[in-house]
Amino acid sequence: MFEKDSELFPSKAHGCFLSHCSISTLYSQAAAAAAEFQQKMVVDGVVALSDFLDVLPRYRKGFAALMKTAAENISFVHTTAESLCQIANGYPFEPGDQIISYIHEYPSNHYPWLMQERRGVELLLLPDVGRAAGFESSKIPRGWMLEDLERLCSPRTRVVALSHVQFTSGYAADLIELGQFCRSRDIDLVVDCAQSLGCLPVYPEEYGIAAVASSGWKWLMGPKGSAVLYTSSSLRDKLQPSMAGPGMMQQMFDYLDHSWNPFPDGRFFEYSTIPWDHVAALAVIAEEIFNKYSLEDIRQEVFRLQDLFLDDLDQGFYQVQRFEPKHRSGIISIVPKGDAVKLAKVLTKEKVVVTERGGYLRLAPHFYLDDEQLVRAASVFNRVASQV
């Protein structure tokens, strides 16, 4: 079903890349699209831009299809942090309003909301649920509980800002349940999907999500410095711009017209110069991968590959963080009995790439890997365990 050709995914010829939760390998056809743009710029400069006028519409259309929304709700941004800063700083908070997030959120989804305390807004943080039954390590934050969200929520709660998947443990929020909770209370749900978009289904309009922000260089396999933002029209209607420039204005190239006339659609966030090579790369990725395969099928394949690995992993040397199906994600967190830093270095020499964080390993295979690669990776894990 899946096309797993090494020509499309050349990293397969060099080992087993299991770190799509970090900085992913770049999809080869995306690299080719970016290189084509840069080469034309080498020869033609500004004249070359006329050959690439379709890249932004293609990008918006491709990611709109991925999230089952309209293209007008999609924006090109550079990072998740940029997206969330624009939303948080532009939101019509009043003194005494509340934001609810999680105590161990990734910094990109923490500092934009923490900054709102300067406006008299209260940031409440969900506690961690603690260790899982049968899982002794305290090195990995686990996740949060809906009961705690219900306890913290009040009539003053305006925004809930959470990651779909926690970058530490791999805990995935139930977006349907979370969206229903926020919608019933007229709360804007803002979700960081850097660790899920491209791996798990993310359909904001079905789930009642006001904004989805995702970096492009993890599960989307795009260039570093590229990202995707979805916003609902109702959220955009509330926001005041926190960044401004010619790219967001409806008069566009009439640079002597300084009228304040921003676009009401996703271009509202595209305030200035956009790297078209990055846009071209992501457009190709959306078209050739994520509009070709359903997110449900990708999720199923990622989970199948994870299970292949775990079936062969010697659990005498490793503790594995596990979640029930509705909270499962593309990330598996593993605590070795030995030194995790040394183990990660040995694994890299053995051409098995994982991410080490704070004394544990994160394993994140993508759909294009082969069964044999996961089986070999588990074998390498088992063999090197005694060395560290």
PAMARTOR-878336 format. One record per atom (N, C-alpha, C): x, y, z. Coordinates in steps of 0.001 Angstrom, whole numbers, padded with zeros to 6 digits, always signed. Atoms other than C-alpha are relative to their C-alpha. Example, Ala and Ser with C-alpha at 12.3 -4.5 7.8 and 13.67 -1.06 7.14 Angstrom:
# PAMARTOR-878336
+000890-001190+000000 +012300-004500+007800 +000900+001200+000000 -000820-001190-000060 +013670-001060+007140 -000770+001090+000730 
//
This chain:
# PAMARTOR-878336
+000830-001204+000000 +000000+000000+000000 +000863+001253+000000 -000867-001167-000082 +002711+002472+000988 +001196-000150-000928 -001201-000020+000817 +005459+003441-001418 +001181+000311+000920 -001115-000123-000937 +008671+002901+000548 +001338-000034-000716 -001191+000054+000837 +011222+003277-002231 +001143+000815+000610 -001176-000697-000539 +014730+004197-001090 +000367+001234-000807 -000270-001209+000780 +014944+006711-003925 -000807+001180+000532 +000810-001060-000601 +012137+008672-002268 +000457+000304+001419 -000438-000139-001381 +013537+008096+001224 +001432-000535+000115 -001385+000489+000089 +017331+007839+000770 +000634-000352+001338 -000602+000317-001297 +018049+007697+004504 -000060-001492+000295 +000128+001436-000237 +016936+004054+004411 +001267-000753-000394 -001226+000662+000445 +020142+003175+002598 +001155+000225+000968 -001087-000349-000914 +022198+004638+005445 -000262-000464+001426 +000298+000467-001338 +020503+003063+008440 -001482+000069+000285 +001395-000032-000433 +017301+003155+010448 -000234+001276+000800 +000244-001297-000635 +016108+006672+011285 -001281-000080+000821 +001130+000150-000916 +013855+006527+014352 -000197+001256+000845 +000052-001246-000757 +013844+010194+015333 -000864+001047-000692 +000890-000945+000669 +010928+011788+013492 -000680+000955+000978 +000484-000937-001009 +009965+013457+016775 +001005+001123+000240 -001038-001010-000162 +013149+015533+016507 +000112+000810-001288 -000143-000596+001332 +014527+016873+013212 +000038-001148-000985 +000170+001146+000878 +013367+014459+010561 +000939+000065-001204 -000610+000006+001317 +015068+013385+007399 -000930+000723-000968 +000769-000794+000959 +013929+015579+004489 -000441-000878-001168 +000527+000754+001137 +011687+014002+001860 +000741+000422-001267 -000894-000295+001127 +013796+013752-001298 -000639+000906-001043 +000660-000814+001012 +011218+015263-003658 -000247+001429+000489 +000102-001336-000571 +010760+018181-001282 +001323+000740-000153 -001323-000600+000186 +014492+018802-001388 +000199+000409-001452 -000138-000313+001426 +014362+018700-005184 -000793+001249-000361 +000823-001173+000287 +011533+021267-005269 +000654+001272+000536 -000683-001162-000570 +013441+023619-002956 +001242+000351-000818 -001216-000238+000788 +016635+023179-004982 -000329+000611-001362 +000403-000568+001291 +014794+023939-008233 -000246+001503+000137 +000240-001423-000227 +013625+027249-006795 +001318+000757+000172 -001262-000687-000264 +017076+028180-005536 +000859+000102-001262 -000799-000036+001219 +018724+027280-008824 -000530+001036-000981 +000566-001028+000877 +016315+029447-010769 +000306+001400+000519 -000379-001298-000568 +017062+032292-008367 +001457+000332-000307 -001408-000216+000351 +020775+031817-009060 +000117+000629-001384 -000091-000437+001397 +020158+032422-012761 -000801+001266-000255 +000941-001045+000421 +017186+034793-012878 -000386+001006+001078 +000416-000925-001047 +016721+036485-009500 -001509+000183+000025 +001422-000281-000166 +013342+038171-009194 -000842-000528-001155 +000750+000506+001151 +012328+037045-012698 -000481-001428+000241 +000359+001394-000254 +012250+033460-011419 -001296-000140+000784 +001185+000110-000844 +009395+034242-009042 -001265-000271-000805 +001196+000193+000827 +006919+034257-011904 -000261-001472-000308 +000171+001436+000248 +007534+030513-012352 -000540-000731+001219 +000379+000676-001241 +006489+029805-008758 -001211+000634+000664 +001167-000664-000569 +003286+031771-008316 -001029-000983+000545 +000980+001002-000440 +001401+028529-007721 +000360-000658+001327 -000428+000803-001145 +003398+027330-004714 -000827+000273+001255 +000815-000277-001185 +001438+029146-002000 -001415-000555-000122 +001312+000646+000131 -001976+028123-003389 +000056-001521+000134 -000141+001455-000124 -000745+024530-003687 +000230-000410+001444 -000274+000264-001418 +000601+024602-000146 -001294+000075+000818 +001233-000169-000777 -002676+025923+001251 -001007-001103-000331 +000948+001044+000417 -004764+023477-000769 +000407-001353+000572 -000468+001298-000474 -002585+020517+000230 -000222-000204+001487 +000168+000162-001440 -002654+021169+003958 -001448+000184+000428 +001437-000055-000267 -006317+022124+003875 -000621-001382-000178 +000509+001354+000217 -007044+018680+002426 +000430-000931+001131 -000510+000834-001091 -004876+017076+005101 -000835+000161+001263 +000750-000268-001227 -006905+018744+007875 -001508+000144-000235 +001427-000047+000336 -010283+018634+006086 -000607+001375+000262 +000492-001362-000163 -010745+022384+005958 +000123+000731-001320 -000129-000814+001207 -010784+025217+003420 +001396+000614-000053 -001341-000556+000184 -007562+026606+001967 +000150+001369+000660 -000079-001344-000578 -008407+030074+003316 +000357-000025+001489 -000313+000121-001426 -007821+028749+006865 +001449-000401+000266 -001384+000465-000128 -004202+027719+006200 +000958+001163-000221 -001031-001031+000116 -001186+029980+006720 +001375-000657-000028 -001399+000399-000105 +002498+029526+006025 +000642+000816+001111 -000763-000640-001075 +004561+030298+009124 +001343-000712+000096 -001354+000538-000069 +008161+029613+010082 +000179-001023+001116 -000127+000886-001148 +007784+027897+013457 -001315-000068+000766 +001145+000083-000896 +005224+026738+015971 -000038+001192+000944 -000062-001125-000932 +006406+029437+018359 -000511+001284-000639 +000483-001193+000689 +005779+032157+015763 -001522-000004-000074 +001465+000108+000078 +002220+030904+015280 -000645+000331+001333 +000636-000140-001299 +001431+030730+018962 +000210+001385+000597 -000207-001380-000452 +002995+034119+019706 -000997+000943-000661 +000957-000875+000677 +000798+035756+017078 -001405-000166+000573 +001336+000241-000544 -002296+034109+018509 -000104+000531+001429 +000061-000416-001408 -001486+034708+022182 +000069+001515+000149 -000166-001450-000136 -000331+038303+021750 -001140+000780-000643 +001107-000682+000658 -003269+039140+019491 -001362-000294+000596 +001283+000408-000575 -005962+037526+021632 -000556+001112+000908 +000595-001110-000776 -008425+039963+023294 -000177-000334+001482 +000064+000272-001436 -007560+039018+026864 -000284+001277+000776 +000197-001076-000961 -008706+041189+029723 +000573-000431+001339 -000526+000368-001318 -007202+041333+033220 -000967-000922+000737 +000818+000970-000713 -008438+038378+035229 -000371-001211-000827 +000249+001167+000839 -008895+036076+032232 +001004-001100+000318 -000857+001143-000288 -007402+032600+032468 +000340-000777-001272 -000465+000950+001000 -005392+030319+030186 +000358-001274+000746 -000390+001279-000606 -005007+026623+030986 +000927-000732-000954 -000950+000802+000759 -001998+024642+029808 +000502-001130+000904 -000529+001168-000727 +000171+021759+031103 +001388+000335+000520 -001229-000390-000671 +003123+021993+033454 +001263-000372-000773 -001188+000441+000732 +005505+020156+031102 -000141+000221-001508 +000121-000301+001424 +004542+021720+027764 +001367+000337-000612 -001195-000428+000715 +007212+022256+025127 +000068+001540+000069 -000107-001457-000180 +008595+025834+025487 -000747+000840-001032 +000705-000770+001032 +007063+026971+022179 -001473+000180+000315 +001408-000089-000388 +003647+026331+023695 -000139+000384+001472 +000055-000490-001378 +004503+027779+027089 +000262+001501+000078 -000377-001407-000138 +006267+031113+026774 -000980+000981-000644 +000983-000961+000540 +003714+032755+024424 -001159+000265+000959 +001116-000156-000941 +001035+032152+027085 +000487+000605+001311 -000570-000605-001197 +003307+033014+030014 +000130+001512-000154 -000141-001435+000261 +003892+036418+028391 -001287+000771+000296 +001270-000702-000192 +000204+037195+028837 -000226+000412+001446 +000108-000441-001387 +000704+037534+032580 +000278+001494+000133 -000254-001444-000009 +002000+041024+031757 -001275+000796-000247 +001282-000641+000284 -001557+041794+030649 -001028-000287+001095 +000901+000314-001093 -003023+040585+033935 -000759-001293-000184 +000646+001287+000263 -003955+037149+032588 +000651-001064+000869 -000489+001066-000874 -003593+034099+034827 +000233-001267-000824 -000333+001261+000666 -001820+031021+033426 -000043-001121+001026 +000143+001156-000888 -002933+027813+035149 +000573-001229-000703 -000684+001147+000604 -000922+024636+034578 -000532-001311+000570 +000448+001327-000408 -002332+021125+034656 +001168-000771+000593 -001084+000804-000570 -000299+018837+036906 +000243-001255-000832 -000294+001278+000631 +001418+015725+035627 -000712-001104+000772 +000745+001072-000668 -000485+012519+036366 +000920-000937+000769 -000928+000853-000738 +002672+010832+037659 +000304-001276-000726 -000486+001231+000612 +004143+007436+037002 -001136-000939-000367 +000968+001013+000407 +002255+004767+035154 +000153-001231+000879 -000057+001245-000750 +001389+001550+036931 +001000-000953-000670 -000981+000919+000546 +004271-000858+036509 +001166+000668-000691 -001095-000734+000651 +006557+001880+035174 +000671+000830+001074 -000618-000547-001192 +009056+002841+037836 +000747+001310-000227 -000838-001165+000218 +011047+005588+036139 -000783+001290+000222 +000598-001321-000183 +010295+009137+037226 +000631+001021-000931 -000719-000911+000880 +012454+010604+034444 -000902+000635-001054 +000829-000438+001116 +009596+011041+031971 -001324+000560+000504 +001358-000490-000268 +006636+013380+032533 -001003-000806-000826 +000911+000929+000673 +003605+011320+031630 -001090+000709-000804 +001109-000652+000689 +000698+013616+030743 -000971+000581+001021 +000971-000665-000857 -002412+015260+032153 -001333-000738-000071 +001302+000657-000074 -005988+014248+033024 -001114+001008-000248 +001154-000861+000260 -009308+015659+031851 -000650+000450+001301 +000590-000373-001288 -010496+015634+035468 +000669+001246+000566 -000697-001185-000488 -007810+018177+036327 -000359+001234-000826 +000436-001121+000833 -008830+020326+033373 -001375+000480+000455 +001329-000380-000493 -012420+020264+034607 +000105+000749+001326 -000168-000640-001314 -011217+021237+038100 +000526+001431-000130 -000605-001316+000151 -009149+024208+036895 -000867+000968-000803 +000798-000837+000889 -011660+025469+034361 -001007+000833+000796 +000952-000897-000666 -013809+028447+035387 -000648+000892-001054 +000593-000939+000969 -016037+031087+033748 +000999+001000-000562 -001020-000935+000486 -012854+033158+033346 +000977-000652-000989 -000905+000701+000916 -011108+030506+031202 -000332+000367-001437 +000217-000417+001383 -010710+031876+027698 +000662-000925-001006 -000780+000817+000923 -008097+029576+026136 +000529-001231+000731 -000739+001199-000406 -006891+026007+026607 +001065-000234-001061 -001130+000125+000918 -003435+025606+025045 +000807-001233+000373 -000646+001276-000296 -002105+022053+024905 +000607-000603-001261 -000523+000787+001121 +000002+019804+022720 -000896-001205-000232 +000703+001246+000316 -001768+017013+020900 +000779-001170+000575 -000880+001051-000510 +001213+014778+021720 +001098+000640+000831 -001060-000525-000853 +003542+015474+024625 +001363-000490-000494 -001287+000313+000618 +007113+015611+023355 +000861-000907+000872 -000797+000826-000888 +008489+013812+026415 -000444-001460-000045 +000484+001369-000189 +006320+010751+026912 -000639-000604-001239 +000796+000506+001106 +004364+010501+023669 -001475-000106+000333 +001426+000006-000373 +001047+010898+025527 -000796+000845-000982 +000851-000710+000955 -001632+011866+022985 -001327+000357+000653 +001309-000417-000469 -004643+013907+024007 -001084-000565-000907 +001177+000377+000783 -008046+012705+022887 -000620+001311-000497 +000424-001303+000511 -008784+015686+020634 -001512+000110-000133 +001466-000045+000101 -012427+014748+020130 -000603+000345+001357 +000480-000246-001360 -013057+014646+023880 +000379+001402+000470 -000479-001320-000414 -010967+017763+024491 -000756+001108-000717 +000738-000994+000770 -012683+019671+021699 -001433+000167+000478 +001367-000065-000513 -016127+018790+023007 -000048+000754+001325 -000061-000678-001298 -015124+019960+026471 +000093+001509-000195 -000210-001438+000201 -013906+023350+025208 -001184+000650-000712 +001118-000570+000756 -016750+023878+022760 -001219+000202+000903 +001173-000103-000882 -019380+023251+025470 +000123+001172+000965 -000248-001111-000931 -017784+026031+027561 +000404+001282-000721 -000359-001165+000807 -017100+028481+024715 +001443+000435+000258 -001432-000221-000203 -013338+028157+025251 +000714-000250-001316 -000792+000210+001211 -010882+028546+022381 +001105-001019+000285 -000995+001054-000143 -008792+025378+022049 +001102+000212-001036 -001171-000213+000854 -005305+026003+020651 +000936-001187+000199 -000725+001263-000113 -003324+022854+019879 +001322+000059-000764 -001322+000169+000598 +000388+022389+019223 +000065-001428-000542 -000009+001322+000644 +000525+019530+016718 +001348-000332-000636 -001328+000280+000543 +004263+019517+016070 +000350-001474+000087 -000322+001411-000168 +004422+015942+017348 -001105-000931-000476 +001071+000878+000486 +001338+014656+015574 -000363+000209-001461 +000445-000234+001362 +000570+016335+012238 +000928-000723-000974 -000776+000859+000883 +001695+013861+009594 +000082-001423+000509 -000019+001339-000593 +001331+010882+011936 -001375-000423+000500 +001317+000280-000561 -002082+011113+013624 -001054+000883-000670 +001069-000856+000540 -005450+012404+012373 -000149+001284+000796 +000231-001313-000605 -005914+016130+013051 -001007+000726-000887 +001071-000610+000769 -009258+017517+011842 -000665+001084+000857 +000424-001026-000965 -009840+020836+013629 -001478+000345-000045 +001411-000381+000052 -013321+021577+012365 -000897-001102+000537 +000760+001103-000575 -014591+018123+013277 +000138-000021+001516 -000289+000129-001431 -012983+018361+016720 -000318+001267+000791 +000275-001235-000721 -013814+021990+017566 +001248+000704+000480 -001272-000628-000343 -010255+023328+017561 +000079+001364-000680 -000091-001358+000553 -009677+027065+017089 +001278+000194-000806 -001277-000173+000699 -006022+026796+016002 +000841-001260+000142 -000961+001104+000032 -003540+024091+015027 +001314+000561-000520 -001323-000450+000410 +000165+024931+014867 +000935-001194-000037 -000922+001129+000123 +002807+022508+013632 +001254+000413-000731 -001252-000149+000748 +006460+022667+012674 -000018-000956-001178 +000007+000799+001220 +007239+021226+009252 +001094-001033-000083 -001196+000827+000145 +010438+019334+010011 +000002-001224+000908 +000091+001225-000790 +009192+016502+012227 -000748-001053-000823 +000747+001061+000696 +006469+014094+011075 -000375+000387-001429 +000288-000433+001370 +005850+016195+007947 +001212-000144-000924 -001230+000263+000772 +009480+015587+006825 +000354+001137-000951 -000297-001171+000810 +009886+019135+005519 +001254+000719+000466 -001213-000742-000350 +012639+021750+005745 -000115+000703+001347 -000047-000708-001280 +013695+023247+009065 -000217+001489-000256 +000360-001391+000222 +012266+026747+009403 -001277+000153-000804 +001305-000055+000674 +008905+025862+007828 -001049-000568+000944 +001050+000451-000901 +005594+025367+009590 -001367+000236-000627 +001379-000060+000485 +001833+025114+009140 -000889+000521+001117 +000958-000527-000964 -000928+027053+010875 -001404-000094-000563 +001437-000048+000279 -004676+026438+010816 -000645+000917+001026 +000827-000788-000912 -007046+029009+012301 -001433+000015-000511 +001400-000131+000374 -010819+029147+012340 -000306+001469-000274 +000376-001387+000296 -012510+032248+010967 -000463+000714+001260 +000484-000638-001230 -014115+032882+014356 +001156+000438+000886 -001167-000428-000773 -010705+032966+016040 +000646+001221-000644 -000619-001146+000682 -009267+035291+013394 -000779+001283+000228 +000824-001195-000229 -012189+037658+013921 +000295+000643+001354 -000281-000530-001333 -011123+038050+017559 +001368+000667+000092 -001399-000356-000194 -007416+038650+017006 +000343+001387-000535 -000657-001196+000505 -005519+041896+016678 +001402-000398-000463 -001339+000378+000459 -002291+041661+014643 +001067+000380+001018 -001155-000297-000849 +000861+041430+016724 +001268+000150-000826 -001075-000216+000967 +003130+041430+013670 -000644+000631-001230 +000595-000672+001160 +002626+043597+010592 +001042+000204-001084 -000863-000218+001147 +004058+043969+007117 -000826-000072-001274 +000751-000080+001259 +003110+044163+003434 -000673-001299-000408 +000551+001270+000450 +002440+040447+003023 -001416-000258+000452 +001328+000251-000559 -000737+040576+005115 -001043+000999-000489 +000912-001056+000421 -002289+043612+003390 -000622-000280-001363 +000716+000304+001232 -004892+043376+000657 +000486+000820-001185 -000543-000774+001125 -003218+046108-001424 +001295-000607-000528 -001133+000828+000414 -000256+043716-001678 +001184+000825-000507 -001228-000592+000542 +002374+045172-004048 -000074+001517-000188 +000091-001460+000044 +001107+048745-003909 +000595+000536+001300 -000698-000283-001248 +003729+049590-001309 -000130+001453+000463 +000219-001379-000417 +002896+053310-001272 -001392+000213+000591 +001311-000050-000634 -000643+052564-000130 +000145-000574+001409 -000200+000425-001376 -000280+052416+003645 -001311-000188+000752 +001281+000266-000653 -003942+051724+004326 +000106-001239+000889 +000059+001172-000877 -004577+049362+007224 -001132-000899-000486 +001008+000804+000673 -006359+046633+005298 +000447-001462-000078 -000509+001379+000018 -005242+043123+006354 -001011-000985-000583 +000851+001089+000465 -006574+039981+004747 -000748-000605+001187 +000736+000652-001093 -009308+038307+006824 +000247-001504+000067 -000230+001445+000028 -008180+034789+005846 +001381-000322+000574 -001265+000439-000570 -005009+032852+006665 +001177+000895-000318 -001085-000919+000331 -002850+035479+004991 +000199+001071+001073 -000090-000892-001157 -003502+037559+008120 +001306-000220+000769 -001198+000343-000757 -000485+035747+009662 +001264+000030-000852 -001158+000011+000908 +001800+035963+006600 +000463+001438-000231 -000205-001442-000045 +002992+039440+007464 +001138+000501-000873 -001152-000502+000756 +006243+039579+005513 +000564-001096-000894 -000624+000863+000998 +008696+037764+003234 -000111-001474+000381 +000167+001446-000185 +008040+034039+002837 +001073-000722-000810 -000989+000778+000749 +010778+031543+001849 -000690-000972-000960 +000767+000795+000953 +009248+030151-001323 +000584-001380-000230 -000568+001337+000131 +011697+027269-001458 -000578-000935+001068 +000611+000801-001058 +010299+026048+001893 -001460-000313-000331 +001403+000203+000366 +006740+026530+000657 -000112-001059-001100 +000011+000977+001096 +007495+024593-002540 +000249-001405+000528 -000305+001307-000578 +008969+021757-000484 -001213-000579+000721 +001159+000495-000739 +005953+021487+001825 -001179-000291-000914 +001090+000266+000956 +003534+021714-001110 +000160-001380-000610 -000269+001325+000577 +005182+018659-002677 -000274-001096+001022 +000228+001000-001048 +005081+016785+000630 -001496-000243+000201 +001446+000157-000177 +001374+017463+001082 -000606-000772-001162 +000588+000618+001188 +000574+016420-002488 +000410-001451-000164 -000516+001328+000333 +002775+013346-002793 -000114-000999+001141 +000081+000922-001137 +002426+011911+000708 -001337+000129+000720 +001116-000116-000939 -000285+013326+002916 -001349+000244-000656 +001265+000040+000731 -002916+013785+000218 -000175-001331-000715 +000026+001321+000643 -002085+010313-001092 -000415-001086+000984 +000314+000979-001040 -002319+008346+002150 -000819+000670+001092 +000804-000570-001078 -004901+008872+004864 +000801+000000+001292 -000674-000054-001288 -003721+009883+008312 -000338-001222+000847 +000360+001222-000726 -005600+006891+009698 +000888-001167-000420 -000863+001087+000476 -003582+004522+007489 +001449+000213+000436 -001359-000289-000460 -000317+006276+008369 +000129-000347+001475 -000024+000333-001439 -001125+005998+012073 +000078-001504+000206 +000016+001456-000149 -001885+002299+011708 +001356-000607-000357 -001291+000536+000406 +001394+001665+009889 +001087+000351+001007 -000975-000388-001023 +003433+003613+012448 -000151-000886+001235 +000216+000851-001172 +001849+001648+015289 +000443-001432-000272 -000421+001368+000346 +002470-001637+013466 +001519-000120+000065 -001460+000027-000030 +006153-000783+013045 +000510+000096+001440 -000365-000073-001419 +006392+000195+016711 -000126-001377+000660 +000245+001296-000630 +004905-003138+017728 +001027-001039-000448 -001052+000902+000471 +007387-005023+015551 +001268+000184+000821 -001192-000298-000788 +010213-003307+017380 -000161-000496+001435 +000191+000338-001406 +008732-003802+020846 -000097-001506+000221 +000090+001453-000125 +008019-007489+020217 +001376-000640+000115 -001347+000563-000004 +011752-008084+019711 +000926+000666+001022 -000843-000703-000963 +013069-005652+022351 +000093-000806+001302 -000214+000702-001265 +014584-007325+025426 -000375+000940+001145 +000501-000904-001014 +012535-005714+028163 +000690-000183+001336 -000834+000092-001188 +015012-006922+030748 +000991+001145+000080 -000939-001121+000047 +017254-004056+029640 -000693+001364-000082 +000681-001263+000261 +014581-001419+029002 -001384+000013+000622 +001380-000217-000409 +011406-000005+030501 -000673+000857-001062 +000716-000675+001081 +008824+001138+027953 -001227+000708+000563 +001191-000767-000389 +006271+003895+028580 -001134-000372-000949 +001128+000449+000833 +002911+002580+027337 -001273+000764+000367 +001276-000681-000192 -000499+004199+026893 -001120-000826-000603 +001158+000647+000602 -003974+002939+026195 -000185+000539-001419 +000063-000355+001424 -004917+003098+022485 -000371+001448-000296 +000437-001358+000356 -006669+006489+022545 +001036+001057+000355 -001049-000943-000374 -003584+008132+024086 +001358-000378-000604 -001240+000451+000630 -001010+006377+021917 +000391+000957-001127 -000476-000907+001051 +001159+008354+019475 +001161-000646-000753 -001151+000493+000750 +004135+008017+017154 +001266-000096+000818 -001187-000005-000862 +006573+008436+020067 -000107-001104+001047 -000135+000947-001101 +007679+005621+022355 +001179+000451+000843 -001077-000369-000909 +009713+006632+025397 +000500-001241+000721 -000637+001195-000530 +012174+004034+026682 +001105+000403+000970 -001050-000252-000981 +014324+004097+029801 +000922-001216+000055 -000936+001130-000078 +017449+001909+029565 +000536-000164+001419 -000638+000212-001294 +019091+000344+032587 +001361+000668+000042 -001303-000624+000072 +022406+001754+031390 -000082+001486-000266 -000119-001433+000266 +023570+005258+030486 -000651+000335-001339 +000752-000299+001226 +021101+006694+027953 +000819+000823-000982 -000813-000839+000884 +023562+009265+026596 +000993-000866-000774 -000960+000888+000664 +026200+006639+025874 -000711-000949-000963 +000738+000938+000842 +023604+004268+024491 -000405+000661-001318 +000406-000701+001222 +022313+006863+022019 +001183+000165-000948 -001190-000156+000836 +025860+007475+020785 +000400-001323-000652 -000322+001316+000567 +026501+003744+020332 -001002-000371-001085 +001026+000306+000995 +023203+003322+018499 +000235+000780-001287 -000271-000806+001186 +024098+006174+016145 +001151-000600-000812 -001113+000655+000704 +027400+004461+015308 -000461-001262-000706 +000576+001205+000605 +025350+001357+014564 -001071+000351-001040 +000937-000506+001002 +023226+003514+012222 -001466-000212+000381 +001365-000029-000522 +020138+003423+014416 -000138+001330+000741 +000065-001360-000522 +019128+007022+015141 -001239+000169+000867 +001073-000324-000935 +017041+007841+018226 +000364+001320+000684 -000243-001240-000719 +016729+010913+020447 +000123-000290+001489 -000170+000119-001454 +018067+011028+024003 -000452+001295+000652 +000440-001177-000762 +016377+013362+026486 -000047-000349+001469 +000098+000095-001449 +017075+013562+030199 +000076-001400+000563 -000182+001336-000549 +018137+009961+030705 -000904-001058-000590 +000823+000991+000679 +015687+008246+028381 +000085+000208-001508 -000048-000039+001460 +015290+007545+024662 -001402+000148-000561 +001271-000088+000730 +012502+008546+022295 +000168-000687-001341 -000015+000772+001237 +011795+006172+019439 -001213+000408-000835 +001100-000518+000814 +009690+007528+016545 +000174-000405-001463 -000092+000444+001400 +009527+005465+013319 -001123+000588-000838 +001056-000485+000894 +007618+006746+010282 -000427-001121-000952 +000655+001028+000803 +005456+004846+007802 +000887-000609-001077 -000769+000436+001164 +008121+004517+005063 +001072-001031+000338 -001006+000980-000391 +010423+002247+007086 -000492-001420-000269 +000318+001401+000275 +010560-001494+006368 +000016-000824+001280 +000045+000893-001161 +009816-004325+008781 +001407-000418+000422 -001342+000485-000301 +013391-005578+008525 +000811+001042+000768 -000743-001047-000691 +014714-002228+009686 -000362+000063+001480 +000419-000042-001405 +012662-002277+012880 +000480-001221+000760 -000493+001227-000635 +013606-005888+013621 +001497+000125+000273 -001444-000184-000196 +017287-005062+013117 +000265+001018+001100 -000196-001015-001031 +016966-001945+015273 -000170-000594+001391 +000197+000648-001298 +015586-004033+018151 +001178-000904+000339 -001159+000865-000212 +018442-006483+017695 +001212+000801+000443 -001114-000866-000385 +020965-003657+017901 -000203+000502+001423 +000308-000416-001367 +019246-002310+021030 +000387-001083+001004 -000265+001100-000924 +019519-005726+022653 +001500-000289+000114 -001426+000334+000015 +023138-006286+021638 +000832+001025+000750 -000848-001041-000592 +024470-002937+022821 -000379+000295+001457 +000467-000322-001356 +022501-002861+026092 +001049-000322+001049 -000993+000425-000994 +025205-004733+027983 +001284+000840-000055 -001232-000771+000167 +027901-002354+026689 -000035+001311+000767 +000110-001305-000656 +026574+000706+028501 -000644-000125+001386 
//
